Amino acid sequence: MKPFVKFALLAILLSALFGCANSGEPFEVRLAPPDTFNPVFMRYKERPGEKVIVVAVDPGGSWAFGYDHSRDNLQEAAMNAAMKCDKAREKHKVFTKAKIFAINDEVVYYDQFK
């Protein structure tokens, strides 16, 4: 057998026996919004009341957002912001899922990775 074929068969055998080294948790890369998101976030921060902003960022640089403010509770603001972001994702062909970027004025988007 040629050396390459032997190597390929060995690699297949080892991967079948041991599988991939994986913790079992889904892998997710959370991309930072582009600089053009900054004015949007600054306008959001000026809004009163309970508020939430969500953002979706594609690896290709496309992004979409939605925010809602002046609500009685955060759950209502989050639901409305998510619906607005979903409409923007559809319009701008952004395929990544929307993630909460900030609650009131506290950025929580990166907290999962600290």
C-alpha atoms as an extended CHARMM CRD file, in Angstrom:
* protein
*
       114  EXT
         1         1  MET       CA              0.0000000000        0.0000000000        0.0000000000  PROA      1               0.0000000000
         2         2  LYS       CA              1.1330000000        3.4670000000       -0.6790000000  PROA      2               0.0000000000
         3         3  PRO       CA              2.1050000000        5.5230000000        2.4200000000  PROA      3               0.0000000000
         4         4  PHE       CA             -0.7020000000        8.0530000000        1.8740000000  PROA      4               0.0000000000
         5         5  VAL       CA             -3.3930000000        5.3570000000        1.7790000000  PROA      5               0.0000000000
         6         6  LYS       CA             -1.9770000000        3.7960000000        4.9770000000  PROA      6               0.0000000000
         7         7  PHE       CA             -2.0040000000        7.1900000000        6.6680000000  PROA      7               0.0000000000
         8         8  ALA       CA             -5.5850000000        7.8980000000        5.5500000000  PROA      8               0.0000000000
         9         9  LEU       CA             -6.8230000000        4.5380000000        6.8180000000  PROA      9               0.0000000000
        10        10  LEU       CA             -5.0540000000        5.0400000000       10.1470000000  PROA      10              0.0000000000
        11        11  ALA       CA             -6.6020000000        8.5090000000       10.5090000000  PROA      11              0.0000000000
        12        12  ILE       CA            -10.0810000000        7.1440000000        9.8020000000  PROA      12              0.0000000000
        13        13  LEU       CA             -9.5980000000        4.3010000000       12.2780000000  PROA      13              0.0000000000
        14        14  LEU       CA             -8.3630000000        6.6160000000       15.0340000000  PROA      14              0.0000000000
        15        15  SER       CA            -11.1460000000        9.1310000000       14.5080000000  PROA      15              0.0000000000
        16        16  ALA       CA            -13.7310000000        6.3550000000       14.6010000000  PROA      16              0.0000000000
        17        17  LEU       CA            -12.3000000000        4.9700000000       17.8440000000  PROA      17              0.0000000000
        18        18  PHE       CA            -11.7300000000        8.2120000000       19.7190000000  PROA      18              0.0000000000
        19        19  GLY       CA            -14.0440000000       10.7270000000       18.0440000000  PROA      19              0.0000000000
        20        20  CYS       CA            -13.4450000000       14.4330000000       18.1920000000  PROA      20              0.0000000000
        21        21  ALA       CA            -12.0830000000       16.0900000000       21.2990000000  PROA      21              0.0000000000
        22        22  ASN       CA            -15.1950000000       17.9690000000       22.3570000000  PROA      22              0.0000000000
        23        23  SER       CA            -16.5950000000       19.0920000000       25.6790000000  PROA      23              0.0000000000
        24        24  GLY       CA            -20.1180000000       18.4040000000       24.4420000000  PROA      24              0.0000000000
        25        25  GLU       CA            -21.0800000000       22.0770000000       24.6470000000  PROA      25              0.0000000000
        26        26  PRO       CA            -21.9560000000       23.9180000000       21.4390000000  PROA      26              0.0000000000
        27        27  PHE       CA            -19.2270000000       26.1610000000       20.0790000000  PROA      27              0.0000000000
        28        28  GLU       CA            -20.1700000000       29.7260000000       19.3440000000  PROA      28              0.0000000000
        29        29  VAL       CA            -18.1430000000       32.6690000000       18.1370000000  PROA      29              0.0000000000
        30        30  ARG       CA            -19.6500000000       35.9670000000       19.1410000000  PROA      30              0.0000000000
        31        31  LEU       CA            -18.4040000000       38.6240000000       16.7450000000  PROA      31              0.0000000000
        32        32  ALA       CA            -18.0500000000       42.2220000000       17.8270000000  PROA      32              0.0000000000
        33        33  PRO       CA            -20.4180000000       44.6250000000       16.0990000000  PROA      33              0.0000000000
        34        34  PRO       CA            -18.7180000000       46.9190000000       13.5630000000  PROA      34              0.0000000000
        35        35  ASP       CA            -17.9050000000       50.5460000000       14.3330000000  PROA      35              0.0000000000
        36        36  THR       CA            -21.0700000000       51.5990000000       12.4980000000  PROA      36              0.0000000000
        37        37  PHE       CA            -23.0080000000       50.0750000000       15.4250000000  PROA      37              0.0000000000
        38        38  ASN       CA            -21.5990000000       52.6750000000       17.8640000000  PROA      38              0.0000000000
        39        39  PRO       CA            -23.9880000000       55.5400000000       16.9210000000  PROA      39              0.0000000000
        40        40  VAL       CA            -26.9170000000       53.1320000000       17.2380000000  PROA      40              0.0000000000
        41        41  PHE       CA            -25.7820000000       52.1250000000       20.7180000000  PROA      41              0.0000000000
        42        42  MET       CA            -25.2930000000       55.7740000000       21.7330000000  PROA      42              0.0000000000
        43        43  ARG       CA            -28.8730000000       56.6040000000       20.6470000000  PROA      43              0.0000000000
        44        44  TYR       CA            -30.1020000000       53.5670000000       22.5780000000  PROA      44              0.0000000000
        45        45  LYS       CA            -28.3010000000       54.7170000000       25.7380000000  PROA      45              0.0000000000
        46        46  GLU       CA            -30.1550000000       58.0450000000       25.5980000000  PROA      46              0.0000000000
        47        47  ARG       CA            -33.5420000000       56.3150000000       25.7490000000  PROA      47              0.0000000000
        48        48  PRO       CA            -35.4330000000       56.2980000000       29.0530000000  PROA      48              0.0000000000
        49        49  GLY       CA            -36.9680000000       53.4940000000       31.0900000000  PROA      49              0.0000000000
        50        50  GLU       CA            -36.4650000000       49.7530000000       31.0230000000  PROA      50              0.0000000000
        51        51  LYS       CA            -34.6750000000       48.9450000000       27.7860000000  PROA      51              0.0000000000
        52        52  VAL       CA            -32.9260000000       46.1480000000       25.9050000000  PROA      52              0.0000000000
        53        53  ILE       CA            -30.8910000000       46.0890000000       22.6850000000  PROA      53              0.0000000000
        54        54  VAL       CA            -30.1270000000       42.9240000000       20.7230000000  PROA      54              0.0000000000
        55        55  VAL       CA            -27.6920000000       42.4820000000       17.8320000000  PROA      55              0.0000000000
        56        56  ALA       CA            -26.8200000000       39.8420000000       15.2450000000  PROA      56              0.0000000000
        57        57  VAL       CA            -23.4360000000       39.9410000000       13.4840000000  PROA      57              0.0000000000
        58        58  ASP       CA            -22.4830000000       37.6970000000       10.5580000000  PROA      58              0.0000000000
        59        59  PRO       CA            -18.8680000000       36.6780000000        9.8710000000  PROA      59              0.0000000000
        60        60  GLY       CA            -19.1570000000       38.5350000000        6.5500000000  PROA      60              0.0000000000
        61        61  GLY       CA            -19.7410000000       41.8160000000        8.3790000000  PROA      61              0.0000000000
        62        62  SER       CA            -23.5050000000       42.0910000000        7.9280000000  PROA      62              0.0000000000
        63        63  TRP       CA            -25.3660000000       43.0130000000       11.0740000000  PROA      63              0.0000000000
        64        64  ALA       CA            -28.8180000000       43.8360000000       12.3640000000  PROA      64              0.0000000000
        65        65  PHE       CA            -30.1810000000       45.1990000000       15.6150000000  PROA      65              0.0000000000
        66        66  GLY       CA            -33.3660000000       45.9420000000       17.4600000000  PROA      66              0.0000000000
        67        67  TYR       CA            -34.0640000000       47.8020000000       20.6650000000  PROA      67              0.0000000000
        68        68  ASP       CA            -37.0250000000       48.7790000000       22.7540000000  PROA      68              0.0000000000
        69        69  HSD       CA            -37.3720000000       51.1650000000       25.6810000000  PROA      69              0.0000000000
        70        70  SER       CA            -39.8190000000       52.8190000000       28.0800000000  PROA      70              0.0000000000
        71        71  ARG       CA            -41.4680000000       49.5280000000       29.0170000000  PROA      71              0.0000000000
        72        72  ASP       CA            -42.9080000000       48.3870000000       32.3220000000  PROA      72              0.0000000000
        73        73  ASN       CA            -40.4610000000       45.5010000000       32.5640000000  PROA      73              0.0000000000
        74        74  LEU       CA            -37.3600000000       44.1200000000       30.8830000000  PROA      74              0.0000000000
        75        75  GLN       CA            -39.1190000000       41.0330000000       29.5510000000  PROA      75              0.0000000000
        76        76  GLU       CA            -41.4840000000       43.1520000000       27.4550000000  PROA      76              0.0000000000
        77        77  ALA       CA            -38.6050000000       45.2870000000       26.1700000000  PROA      77              0.0000000000
        78        78  ALA       CA            -36.5670000000       42.1720000000       25.2940000000  PROA      78              0.0000000000
        79        79  MET       CA            -39.4440000000       40.5610000000       23.3830000000  PROA      79              0.0000000000
        80        80  ASN       CA            -40.0540000000       43.7240000000       21.3470000000  PROA      80              0.0000000000
        81        81  ALA       CA            -36.3220000000       44.2310000000       20.6770000000  PROA      81              0.0000000000
        82        82  ALA       CA            -35.9670000000       40.6200000000       19.4970000000  PROA      82              0.0000000000
        83        83  MET       CA            -38.9340000000       40.9830000000       17.1160000000  PROA      83              0.0000000000
        84        84  LYS       CA            -37.4680000000       44.1990000000       15.6830000000  PROA      84              0.0000000000
        85        85  CYS       CA            -34.0670000000       42.5480000000       15.2520000000  PROA      85              0.0000000000
        86        86  ASP       CA            -35.6290000000       39.5250000000       13.5270000000  PROA      86              0.0000000000
        87        87  LYS       CA            -37.2840000000       41.8410000000       10.9920000000  PROA      87              0.0000000000
        88        88  ALA       CA            -33.9520000000       43.6190000000       10.4060000000  PROA      88              0.0000000000
        89        89  ARG       CA            -32.1330000000       40.2600000000       10.0940000000  PROA      89              0.0000000000
        90        90  GLU       CA            -34.5760000000       39.2070000000        7.3980000000  PROA      90              0.0000000000
        91        91  LYS       CA            -34.2890000000       42.5380000000        5.5720000000  PROA      91              0.0000000000
        92        92  HSD       CA            -30.4650000000       42.5990000000        5.6350000000  PROA      92              0.0000000000
        93        93  LYS       CA            -30.0200000000       38.8270000000        5.1550000000  PROA      93              0.0000000000
        94        94  VAL       CA            -28.2160000000       38.3040000000        8.4760000000  PROA      94              0.0000000000
        95        95  PHE       CA            -28.2590000000       34.6070000000        9.2810000000  PROA      95              0.0000000000
        96        96  THR       CA            -26.7230000000       34.5230000000       12.7660000000  PROA      96              0.0000000000
        97        97  LYS       CA            -28.9670000000       34.4770000000       15.8130000000  PROA      97              0.0000000000
        98        98  ALA       CA            -29.6660000000       37.6820000000       17.6790000000  PROA      98              0.0000000000
        99        99  LYS       CA            -28.0150000000       38.0570000000       21.0870000000  PROA      99              0.0000000000
       100       100  ILE       CA            -28.7270000000       40.5030000000       23.8830000000  PROA      100             0.0000000000
       101       101  PHE       CA            -26.1460000000       43.2670000000       23.6590000000  PROA      101             0.0000000000
       102       102  ALA       CA            -27.2020000000       45.4240000000       26.6090000000  PROA      102             0.0000000000
       103       103  ILE       CA            -29.7920000000       45.5490000000       29.3510000000  PROA      103             0.0000000000
       104       104  ASN       CA            -30.5440000000       49.1120000000       30.3520000000  PROA      104             0.0000000000
       105       105  ASP       CA            -27.0620000000       50.6780000000       30.0250000000  PROA      105             0.0000000000
       106       106  GLU       CA            -25.0130000000       47.5910000000       30.9500000000  PROA      106             0.0000000000
       107       107  VAL       CA            -23.3500000000       45.7210000000       28.0760000000  PROA      107             0.0000000000
       108       108  VAL       CA            -23.7930000000       41.9680000000       28.6140000000  PROA      108             0.0000000000
       109       109  TYR       CA            -22.9010000000       40.7170000000       25.1290000000  PROA      109             0.0000000000
       110       110  TYR       CA            -19.3600000000       39.6710000000       26.0510000000  PROA      110             0.0000000000
       111       111  ASP       CA            -20.0060000000       38.4910000000       29.6380000000  PROA      111             0.0000000000
       112       112  GLN       CA            -20.3370000000       34.8280000000       28.6580000000  PROA      112             0.0000000000
       113       113  PHE       CA            -16.7180000000       34.7860000000       27.4700000000  PROA      113             0.0000000000
       114       114  LYS       CA            -14.9720000000       36.4130000000       30.4580000000  PROA      114             0.0000000000
